[in-house]
Amino acid sequence: MERRKFIAGVGSLAAGGAAALGTGAFTSVSATRNIDVEVADDASAYLRLEGTGGANSEYVTDDGNGGTLAINLDSNNATGAGGDGVNPDAVTQIDDLFVIENQGTQEVDVSLSKSGDNSGLVKFYTDSNAYDDGTSIGSGNNPVTLSTGSSVTVSIEIDTEGESVGDGDELLDSVTFNADATS
């Protein structure tokens, strides 16, 4: 019988010690870790955005602030021949403006969202989207899927037919590119 009392006593002592010292649970932890994140210009970023350098390169510029892509179709970027904007009541298509390339480590779905007073009049198309099919990058569920290292060339269509826009009206202010990993 003494052995049972001894074992019960040791068990009680261990349980009491655990209660006195706690169970190892915690309420909060704060730990500092080194993480390096750097901004790269658009041509070097994980999602590369860069002008094609082709015949329509006058419309694609660098804004001078960190190498970001800018498409400029207004009077601030008049062409050498004197053009300084798109026509009212017309459809303007400019092919092969810029390239989107996945320089990351996983496949991504790329879409875009637009802002501006008349942003619905401007559509961005890839090589695989015909102008007449009514789709553009980011409309509905129409992202462009890019595997690692793959790219797509993007064109633009501005349709002002039947719209009440005139000289100096802003059509598009900015475009946000979204790249979401597919897996």
C-alpha positions in Angstrom: 0.0 0.0 0.0 2.8 2.4 0.7 3.9 2.1 -2.9 0.5 3.3 -4.1 0.6 6.2 -1.8 4.1 7.1 -3.0 3.0 7.0 -6.6 -0.1 9.0 -5.9 2.0 11.5 -4.0 4.5 11.9 -6.8 1.7 12.3 -9.4 0.0 14.9 -7.2 3.3 16.7 -6.9 3.9 16.7 -10.7 0.4 18.0 -11.4 0.8 20.8 -8.8 4.2 21.7 -10.2 2.7 22.0 -13.7 -0.1 24.1 -12.5 2.3 26.4 -10.6 4.6 26.8 -13.6 2.0 26.9 -16.3 1.4 24.6 -19.3 3.6 26.4 -21.9 0.8 28.3 -23.5 1.3 32.0 -24.4 -0.9 34.9 -25.1 1.3 36.8 -27.5 4.7 36.6 -29.3 6.7 39.3 -31.0 9.6 38.2 -33.2 11.7 40.2 -35.6 12.9 38.6 -38.8 14.9 39.9 -41.6 12.9 40.2 -44.8 14.3 42.0 -47.9 11.8 43.6 -50.2 13.0 46.1 -52.9 11.2 48.1 -55.5 12.4 47.5 -59.1 11.5 49.4 -62.2 8.7 48.0 -64.3 11.1 46.3 -66.7 12.9 44.4 -63.8 9.9 43.6 -61.6 8.3 40.2 -61.0 5.6 41.4 -63.4 7.5 43.1 -66.2 5.7 46.0 -67.9 7.7 47.4 -70.8 7.1 49.1 -74.1 7.7 47.0 -77.2 10.0 49.5 -78.7 8.2 49.1 -82.0 6.4 51.4 -84.4 4.1 52.8 -81.7 6.8 53.4 -79.1 6.1 57.1 -79.1 3.0 56.5 -77.1 4.7 54.5 -74.4 6.9 56.5 -72.1 8.7 56.3 -68.8 7.4 58.9 -66.3 11.0 59.5 -65.0 10.1 58.2 -61.5 11.5 54.7 -61.0 11.0 53.4 -64.5 7.2 53.0 -64.5 5.3 52.4 -67.7 3.1 55.2 -68.9 0.9 55.4 -72.0 0.4 58.9 -73.2 -2.1 59.7 -75.9 -2.8 63.3 -75.1 -1.5 66.7 -76.1 1.5 66.5 -73.7 2.9 63.8 -76.0 2.3 65.1 -79.5 3.8 63.0 -82.3 6.5 64.2 -84.6 3.8 64.5 -87.3 1.6 66.8 -85.0 -1.0 64.3 -83.6 -2.0 65.0 -80.0 -4.9 62.7 -79.1 -7.5 60.3 -80.4 -10.4 61.2 -82.7 -13.9 61.9 -81.3 -16.7 59.7 -82.7 -14.2 57.1 -84.0 -12.5 53.8 -83.1 -8.7 54.1 -82.6 -6.6 50.9 -82.4 -2.9 51.0 -81.5 -1.2 47.7 -81.8 1.8 46.3 -79.9 2.1 49.0 -77.2 3.7 47.1 -74.4 4.6 43.7 -73.0 3.5 42.0 -69.8 5.9 39.2 -68.7 5.8 36.9 -65.7 9.3 37.1 -64.2 8.2 35.5 -60.9 8.3 32.0 -59.7 4.7 30.8 -60.3 2.0 31.0 -62.9 -0.2 34.1 -62.5 -3.6 35.4 -63.8 -3.1 39.0 -64.9 -6.1 41.3 -65.0 -6.4 45.1 -64.9 -8.8 47.7 -63.6 -9.1 51.2 -65.0 -10.1 54.5 -63.6 -11.0 57.8 -65.3 -14.1 59.7 -66.4 -14.6 57.6 -69.6 -12.5 54.5 -68.8 -15.1 52.2 -70.3 -14.2 53.6 -73.7 -10.7 52.2 -73.5 -9.9 48.4 -73.8 -6.6 46.6 -73.6 -6.2 43.5 -75.8 -3.6 40.7 -76.1 -2.4 39.0 -79.2 -4.9 36.2 -78.6 -8.0 38.5 -78.2 -9.4 39.8 -81.4 -10.8 43.4 -81.5 -14.2 42.2 -82.6 -14.9 39.6 -79.9 -15.9 42.3 -77.3 -13.4 41.1 -74.6 -10.4 42.8 -73.1 -8.0 42.0 -70.4 -9.8 42.1 -67.1 -13.3 42.4 -68.3 -15.5 39.9 -66.3 -13.6 36.7 -65.8 -11.1 37.3 -68.5 -7.6 37.4 -67.0 -4.5 36.5 -69.1 -2.7 33.5 -67.6 1.1 33.7 -67.8 3.4 30.8 -66.8 6.8 31.6 -65.4 8.9 33.3 -68.1 6.0 33.8 -70.6 4.8 37.1 -71.9 2.0 38.7 -73.9 2.0 41.8 -76.1 -0.8 44.3 -75.3 -2.6 46.6 -77.7 -5.3 49.3 -77.0 -8.6 50.2 -78.6 -10.4 53.5 -77.8 -14.0 53.6 -79.0 -15.6 57.1 -78.9 -18.3 56.4 -81.5 -21.6 57.8 -80.3 -20.1 59.2 -77.1 -20.3 62.8 -76.1 -16.6 63.4 -75.6 -14.7 66.3 -77.2 -11.3 68.0 -77.4 -9.5 67.8 -74.1 -11.8 65.3 -72.3 -10.0 62.7 -70.2 -10.8 59.2 -71.1 -8.5 57.2 -68.9 -6.6 58.3 -65.8 -4.8 55.1 -64.6 -4.7 51.4 -65.0 -3.9 48.9 -62.1 -2.4 45.6 -63.1 -3.3 42.6 -60.8 -1.3 39.4 -60.9 -2.7 36.5 -58.8 -1.0 33.2 -58.4 -3.1 30.4 -59.9 -2.0 27.7 -57.4 
